[in-house]
């Protein structure tokens, strides 16, 4: 594993930790970016139900949220 991969993994786990520490009952949404800053994936986590999902685009994530929470 090279240095940039280690740093990306540390950043990812730091994001999870910060979200866990600051989470209440609100739906949590975040995106991951590649080394160039391009968004590579979108994530959502519901701490009440424990459901989580990962999407390739913001639009897909919004559709999932609409279907799950605004029926």
Jmol script that loads the backbone (N, CA, C; Angstrom):
load data "model"
ATOM      1  N   UNK A   1       0.859  -1.171   0.000  1.00  0.00           N
ATOM      2  CA  UNK A   1       0.000   0.000   0.000  1.00  0.00           C
ATOM      3  C   UNK A   1       0.904   1.233   0.000  1.00  0.00           C
ATOM      4  N   UNK A   2       0.662   2.127  -0.924  1.00  0.00           N
ATOM      5  CA  UNK A   2       1.507   3.319  -0.981  1.00  0.00           C
ATOM      6  C   UNK A   2       0.978   4.413  -0.050  1.00  0.00           C
ATOM      7  N   UNK A   3       1.760   5.457   0.080  1.00  0.00           N
ATOM      8  CA  UNK A   3       1.450   6.534   1.017  1.00  0.00           C
ATOM      9  C   UNK A   3       0.115   7.209   0.721  1.00  0.00           C
ATOM     10  N   UNK A   4      -0.198   7.426  -0.559  1.00  0.00           N
ATOM     11  CA  UNK A   4      -1.451   8.108  -0.886  1.00  0.00           C
ATOM     12  C   UNK A   4      -2.662   7.243  -0.529  1.00  0.00           C
ATOM     13  N   UNK A   5      -2.554   5.926  -0.703  1.00  0.00           N
ATOM     14  CA  UNK A   5      -3.657   5.043  -0.305  1.00  0.00           C
ATOM     15  C   UNK A   5      -3.858   5.055   1.205  1.00  0.00           C
ATOM     16  N   UNK A   6      -2.774   5.069   1.945  1.00  0.00           N
ATOM     17  CA  UNK A   6      -2.869   5.121   3.407  1.00  0.00           C
ATOM     18  C   UNK A   6      -3.549   6.410   3.834  1.00  0.00           C
ATOM     19  N   UNK A   7      -3.156   7.518   3.224  1.00  0.00           N
ATOM     20  CA  UNK A   7      -3.765   8.807   3.563  1.00  0.00           C
ATOM     21  C   UNK A   7      -5.244   8.842   3.205  1.00  0.00           C
ATOM     22  N   UNK A   8      -5.613   8.270   2.054  1.00  0.00           N
ATOM     23  CA  UNK A   8      -7.028   8.224   1.667  1.00  0.00           C
ATOM     24  C   UNK A   8      -7.827   7.385   2.655  1.00  0.00           C
ATOM     25  N   UNK A   9      -7.271   6.252   3.080  1.00  0.00           N
ATOM     26  CA  UNK A   9      -7.963   5.409   4.059  1.00  0.00           C
ATOM     27  C   UNK A   9      -8.097   6.112   5.396  1.00  0.00           C
ATOM     28  N   UNK A  10      -7.042   6.777   5.836  1.00  0.00           N
ATOM     29  CA  UNK A  10      -7.130   7.533   7.088  1.00  0.00           C
ATOM     30  C   UNK A  10      -8.199   8.609   7.005  1.00  0.00           C
ATOM     31  N   UNK A  11      -8.240   9.307   5.885  1.00  0.00           N
ATOM     32  CA  UNK A  11      -9.249  10.353   5.696  1.00  0.00           C
ATOM     33  C   UNK A  11     -10.659   9.767   5.742  1.00  0.00           C
ATOM     34  N   UNK A  12     -10.840   8.621   5.087  1.00  0.00           N
ATOM     35  CA  UNK A  12     -12.157   7.980   5.066  1.00  0.00           C
ATOM     36  C   UNK A  12     -12.580   7.593   6.481  1.00  0.00           C
ATOM     37  N   UNK A  13     -11.693   6.960   7.251  1.00  0.00           N
ATOM     38  CA  UNK A  13     -12.047   6.536   8.600  1.00  0.00           C
ATOM     39  C   UNK A  13     -12.235   7.730   9.533  1.00  0.00           C
ATOM     40  N   UNK A  14     -11.490   8.797   9.297  1.00  0.00           N
ATOM     41  CA  UNK A  14     -11.686  10.010  10.082  1.00  0.00           C
ATOM     42  C   UNK A  14     -13.082  10.568   9.825  1.00  0.00           C
ATOM     43  N   UNK A  15     -13.518  10.577   8.551  1.00  0.00           N
ATOM     44  CA  UNK A  15     -14.868  11.049   8.220  1.00  0.00           C
ATOM     45  C   UNK A  15     -15.914  10.213   8.948  1.00  0.00           C
ATOM     46  N   UNK A  16     -15.762   8.886   8.936  1.00  0.00           N
ATOM     47  CA  UNK A  16     -16.705   8.010   9.628  1.00  0.00           C
ATOM     48  C   UNK A  16     -16.730   8.315  11.125  1.00  0.00           C
ATOM     49  N   UNK A  17     -15.556   8.506  11.706  1.00  0.00           N
ATOM     50  CA  UNK A  17     -15.478   8.786  13.129  1.00  0.00           C
ATOM     51  C   UNK A  17     -16.156  10.105  13.485  1.00  0.00           C
ATOM     52  N   UNK A  18     -15.862  11.145  12.714  1.00  0.00           N
ATOM     53  CA  UNK A  18     -16.472  12.452  12.971  1.00  0.00           C
ATOM     54  C   UNK A  18     -17.981  12.371  12.835  1.00  0.00           C
ATOM     55  N   UNK A  19     -18.453  11.673  11.818  1.00  0.00           N
ATOM     56  CA  UNK A  19     -19.904  11.535  11.631  1.00  0.00           C
ATOM     57  C   UNK A  19     -20.519  10.756  12.784  1.00  0.00           C
ATOM     58  N   UNK A  20     -19.843   9.720  13.254  1.00  0.00           N
ATOM     59  CA  UNK A  20     -20.359   8.924  14.361  1.00  0.00           C
ATOM     60  C   UNK A  20     -20.442   9.775  15.625  1.00  0.00           C
ATOM     61  N   UNK A  21     -19.403  10.579  15.865  1.00  0.00           N
ATOM     62  CA  UNK A  21     -19.385  11.417  17.059  1.00  0.00           C
ATOM     63  C   UNK A  21     -20.449  12.513  17.012  1.00  0.00           C
ATOM     64  N   UNK A  22     -20.732  13.026  15.845  1.00  0.00           N
ATOM     65  CA  UNK A  22     -21.675  14.135  15.731  1.00  0.00           C
ATOM     66  C   UNK A  22     -23.077  13.690  15.341  1.00  0.00           C
ATOM     67  N   UNK A  23     -23.246  12.402  15.192  1.00  0.00           N
ATOM     68  CA  UNK A  23     -24.546  11.931  14.701  1.00  0.00           C
ATOM     69  C   UNK A  23     -25.599  11.971  15.788  1.00  0.00           C
ATOM     70  N   UNK A  24     -26.747  12.344  15.380  1.00  0.00           N
ATOM     71  CA  UNK A  24     -27.927  12.263  16.208  1.00  0.00           C
ATOM     72  C   UNK A  24     -28.826  11.250  15.521  1.00  0.00           C
ATOM     73  N   UNK A  25     -30.029  11.639  15.283  1.00  0.00           N
ATOM     74  CA  UNK A  25     -30.950  10.749  14.591  1.00  0.00           C
ATOM     75  C   UNK A  25     -31.167  11.172  13.147  1.00  0.00           C
ATOM     76  N   UNK A  26     -30.432  12.178  12.693  1.00  0.00           N
ATOM     77  CA  UNK A  26     -30.594  12.683  11.324  1.00  0.00           C
ATOM     78  C   UNK A  26     -29.930  11.778  10.297  1.00  0.00           C
ATOM     79  N   UNK A  27     -30.516  11.734   9.132  1.00  0.00           N
ATOM     80  CA  UNK A  27     -29.915  11.035   8.006  1.00  0.00           C
ATOM     81  C   UNK A  27     -28.584  11.702   7.684  1.00  0.00           C
ATOM     82  N   UNK A  28     -27.554  10.919   7.508  1.00  0.00           N
ATOM     83  CA  UNK A  28     -26.231  11.451   7.201  1.00  0.00           C
ATOM     84  C   UNK A  28     -25.901  11.151   5.746  1.00  0.00           C
ATOM     85  N   UNK A  29     -25.417  12.154   5.046  1.00  0.00           N
ATOM     86  CA  UNK A  29     -25.087  12.026   3.629  1.00  0.00           C
ATOM     87  C   UNK A  29     -23.706  12.626   3.404  1.00  0.00           C
ATOM     88  N   UNK A  30     -22.879  11.938   2.634  1.00  0.00           N
ATOM     89  CA  UNK A  30     -21.559  12.462   2.306  1.00  0.00           C
ATOM     90  C   UNK A  30     -21.093  11.887   0.991  1.00  0.00           C
ATOM     91  N   UNK A  31     -20.041  12.478   0.443  1.00  0.00           N
ATOM     92  CA  UNK A  31     -19.485  11.976  -0.804  1.00  0.00           C
ATOM     93  C   UNK A  31     -18.001  11.708  -0.633  1.00  0.00           C
ATOM     94  N   UNK A  32     -17.489  10.820  -1.457  1.00  0.00           N
ATOM     95  CA  UNK A  32     -16.066  10.534  -1.487  1.00  0.00           C
ATOM     96  C   UNK A  32     -15.503  11.064  -2.783  1.00  0.00           C
ATOM     97  N   UNK A  33     -14.274  11.535  -2.708  1.00  0.00           N
ATOM     98  CA  UNK A  33     -13.624  12.090  -3.885  1.00  0.00           C
ATOM     99  C   UNK A  33     -12.334  11.337  -4.179  1.00  0.00           C
ATOM    100  N   UNK A  34     -11.965  11.349  -5.439  1.00  0.00           N
ATOM    101  CA  UNK A  34     -10.693  10.745  -5.813  1.00  0.00           C
ATOM    102  C   UNK A  34      -9.570  11.755  -5.572  1.00  0.00           C
ATOM    103  N   UNK A  35      -8.349  11.386  -5.923  1.00  0.00           N
ATOM    104  CA  UNK A  35      -7.201  12.263  -5.676  1.00  0.00           C
ATOM    105  C   UNK A  35      -7.292  13.594  -6.403  1.00  0.00           C
ATOM    106  N   UNK A  36      -8.022  13.634  -7.485  1.00  0.00           N
ATOM    107  CA  UNK A  36      -8.166  14.875  -8.254  1.00  0.00           C
ATOM    108  C   UNK A  36      -9.308  15.753  -7.756  1.00  0.00           C
ATOM    109  N   UNK A  37     -10.047  15.262  -6.773  1.00  0.00           N
ATOM    110  CA  UNK A  37     -11.152  16.031  -6.231  1.00  0.00           C
ATOM    111  C   UNK A  37     -12.488  15.754  -6.889  1.00  0.00           C
ATOM    112  N   UNK A  38     -12.522  14.798  -7.816  1.00  0.00           N
ATOM    113  CA  UNK A  38     -13.784  14.427  -8.470  1.00  0.00           C
ATOM    114  C   UNK A  38     -14.581  13.513  -7.557  1.00  0.00           C
ATOM    115  N   UNK A  39     -15.862  13.773  -7.436  1.00  0.00           N
ATOM    116  CA  UNK A  39     -16.707  12.931  -6.601  1.00  0.00           C
ATOM    117  C   UNK A  39     -16.807  11.556  -7.230  1.00  0.00           C
ATOM    118  N   UNK A  40     -16.472  10.539  -6.435  1.00  0.00           N
ATOM    119  CA  UNK A  40     -16.481   9.171  -6.958  1.00  0.00           C
ATOM    120  C   UNK A  40     -17.686   8.376  -6.481  1.00  0.00           C
ATOM    121  N   UNK A  41     -18.239   8.724  -5.308  1.00  0.00           N
ATOM    122  CA  UNK A  41     -19.421   8.007  -4.821  1.00  0.00           C
ATOM    123  C   UNK A  41     -20.132   8.839  -3.758  1.00  0.00           C
ATOM    124  N   UNK A  42     -21.408   8.552  -3.594  1.00  0.00           N
ATOM    125  CA  UNK A  42     -22.252   9.205  -2.599  1.00  0.00           C
ATOM    126  C   UNK A  42     -22.729   8.159  -1.615  1.00  0.00           C
ATOM    127  N   UNK A  43     -22.787   8.536  -0.329  1.00  0.00           N
ATOM    128  CA  UNK A  43     -23.169   7.606   0.729  1.00  0.00           C
ATOM    129  C   UNK A  43     -24.272   8.217   1.585  1.00  0.00           C
ATOM    130  N   UNK A  44     -25.110   7.358   2.116  1.00  0.00           N
ATOM    131  CA  UNK A  44     -26.152   7.784   3.052  1.00  0.00           C
ATOM    132  C   UNK A  44     -26.226   6.756   4.172  1.00  0.00           C
ATOM    133  N   UNK A  45     -26.482   7.249   5.376  1.00  0.00           N
ATOM    134  CA  UNK A  45     -26.604   6.376   6.545  1.00  0.00           C
ATOM    135  C   UNK A  45     -27.701   6.906   7.445  1.00  0.00           C
ATOM    136  N   UNK A  46     -28.606   6.007   7.847  1.00  0.00           N
ATOM    137  CA  UNK A  46     -29.687   6.355   8.759  1.00  0.00           C
ATOM    138  C   UNK A  46     -29.381   5.709  10.108  1.00  0.00           C
ATOM    139  N   UNK A  47     -28.977   6.489  11.123  1.00  0.00           N
ATOM    140  CA  UNK A  47     -28.624   5.909  12.416  1.00  0.00           C
ATOM    141  C   UNK A  47     -29.802   5.299  13.160  1.00  0.00           C
ATOM    142  N   UNK A  48     -31.011   5.690  12.834  1.00  0.00           N
ATOM    143  CA  UNK A  48     -32.180   5.126  13.513  1.00  0.00           C
ATOM    144  C   UNK A  48     -32.448   3.699  13.044  1.00  0.00           C
ATOM    145  N   UNK A  49     -32.418   3.484  11.735  1.00  0.00           N
ATOM    146  CA  UNK A  49     -32.712   2.158  11.192  1.00  0.00           C
ATOM    147  C   UNK A  49     -31.454   1.321  10.962  1.00  0.00           C
ATOM    148  N   UNK A  50     -30.298   1.988  10.906  1.00  0.00           N
ATOM    149  CA  UNK A  50     -29.058   1.282  10.614  1.00  0.00           C
ATOM    150  C   UNK A  50     -28.845   1.029   9.134  1.00  0.00           C
ATOM    151  N   UNK A  51     -29.748   1.536   8.304  1.00  0.00           N
ATOM    152  CA  UNK A  51     -29.612   1.338   6.852  1.00  0.00           C
ATOM    153  C   UNK A  51     -28.561   2.270   6.286  1.00  0.00           C
ATOM    154  N   UNK A  52     -27.820   1.754   5.320  1.00  0.00           N
ATOM    155  CA  UNK A  52     -26.854   2.579   4.613  1.00  0.00           C
ATOM    156  C   UNK A  52     -26.879   2.197   3.149  1.00  0.00           C
ATOM    157  N   UNK A  53     -26.400   3.113   2.328  1.00  0.00           N
ATOM    158  CA  UNK A  53     -26.388   2.868   0.884  1.00  0.00           C
ATOM    159  C   UNK A  53     -25.263   3.663   0.260  1.00  0.00           C
ATOM    160  N   UNK A  54     -24.805   3.188  -0.890  1.00  0.00           N
ATOM    161  CA  UNK A  54     -23.753   3.851  -1.644  1.00  0.00           C
ATOM    162  C   UNK A  54     -24.218   3.966  -3.093  1.00  0.00           C
ATOM    163  N   UNK A  55     -23.971   5.136  -3.703  1.00  0.00           N
ATOM    164  CA  UNK A  55     -24.455   5.401  -5.057  1.00  0.00           C
ATOM    165  C   UNK A  55     -23.360   6.016  -5.910  1.00  0.00           C
ATOM    166  N   UNK A  56     -23.524   5.890  -7.204  1.00  0.00           N
ATOM    167  CA  UNK A  56     -22.572   6.452  -8.147  1.00  0.00           C
ATOM    168  C   UNK A  56     -22.825   7.905  -8.491  1.00  0.00           C
ATOM    169  N   UNK A  57     -24.012   8.409  -8.123  1.00  0.00           N
ATOM    170  CA  UNK A  57     -24.316   9.808  -8.429  1.00  0.00           C
ATOM    171  C   UNK A  57     -25.207  10.395  -7.337  1.00  0.00           C
ATOM    172  N   UNK A  58     -25.188  11.713  -7.260  1.00  0.00           N
ATOM    173  CA  UNK A  58     -26.041  12.412  -6.308  1.00  0.00           C
ATOM    174  C   UNK A  58     -27.514  12.172  -6.634  1.00  0.00           C
ATOM    175  N   UNK A  59     -27.839  12.127  -7.908  1.00  0.00           N
ATOM    176  CA  UNK A  59     -29.230  11.904  -8.321  1.00  0.00           C
ATOM    177  C   UNK A  59     -29.749  10.555  -7.827  1.00  0.00           C
ATOM    178  N   UNK A  60     -28.940   9.503  -7.956  1.00  0.00           N
ATOM    179  CA  UNK A  60     -29.345   8.174  -7.472  1.00  0.00           C
ATOM    180  C   UNK A  60     -29.576   8.197  -5.965  1.00  0.00           C
ATOM    181  N   UNK A  61     -28.712   8.913  -5.249  1.00  0.00           N
ATOM    182  CA  UNK A  61     -28.861   9.012  -3.807  1.00  0.00           C
ATOM    183  C   UNK A  61     -30.145   9.737  -3.444  1.00  0.00           C
ATOM    184  N   UNK A  62     -30.438  10.835  -4.131  1.00  0.00           N
ATOM    185  CA  UNK A  62     -31.657  11.595  -3.850  1.00  0.00           C
ATOM    186  C   UNK A  62     -32.914  10.769  -4.129  1.00  0.00           C
ATOM    187  N   UNK A  63     -32.895   9.964  -5.179  1.00  0.00           N
ATOM    188  CA  UNK A  63     -34.029   9.091  -5.491  1.00  0.00           C
ATOM    189  C   UNK A  63     -34.239   8.097  -4.361  1.00  0.00           C
ATOM    190  N   UNK A  64     -33.151   7.505  -3.868  1.00  0.00           N
ATOM    191  CA  UNK A  64     -33.244   6.545  -2.755  1.00  0.00           C
ATOM    192  C   UNK A  64     -33.830   7.216  -1.523  1.00  0.00           C
ATOM    193  N   UNK A  65     -33.363   8.422  -1.223  1.00  0.00           N
ATOM    194  CA  UNK A  65     -33.878   9.146  -0.055  1.00  0.00           C
ATOM    195  C   UNK A  65     -35.362   9.431  -0.230  1.00  0.00           C
ATOM    196  N   UNK A  66     -35.757   9.889  -1.403  1.00  0.00           N
ATOM    197  CA  UNK A  66     -37.170  10.166  -1.663  1.00  0.00           C
ATOM    198  C   UNK A  66     -38.017   8.921  -1.480  1.00  0.00           C
ATOM    199  N   UNK A  67     -37.572   7.788  -2.000  1.00  0.00           N
ATOM    200  CA  UNK A  67     -38.344   6.550  -1.900  1.00  0.00           C
ATOM    201  C   UNK A  67     -38.445   6.073  -0.453  1.00  0.00           C
ATOM    202  N   UNK A  68     -37.379   6.224   0.304  1.00  0.00           N
ATOM    203  CA  UNK A  68     -37.354   5.719   1.672  1.00  0.00           C
ATOM    204  C   UNK A  68     -38.052   6.622   2.679  1.00  0.00           C
ATOM    205  N   UNK A  69     -37.988   7.928   2.467  1.00  0.00           N
ATOM    206  CA  UNK A  69     -38.417   8.849   3.508  1.00  0.00           C
ATOM    207  C   UNK A  69     -39.562   9.780   3.135  1.00  0.00           C
ATOM    208  N   UNK A  70     -39.897   9.859   1.871  1.00  0.00           N
ATOM    209  CA  UNK A  70     -40.945  10.797   1.464  1.00  0.00           C
ATOM    210  C   UNK A  70     -42.007  10.125   0.628  1.00  0.00           C
ATOM    211  N   UNK A  71     -42.390   8.953   0.994  1.00  0.00           N
ATOM    212  CA  UNK A  71     -43.407   8.208   0.246  1.00  0.00           C
ATOM    213  C   UNK A  71     -44.762   8.810   0.439  1.00  0.00           C
TER     214      UNK A  71
END
end "model"
wireframe off; spacefill off
backbone 0.3
color backbone group
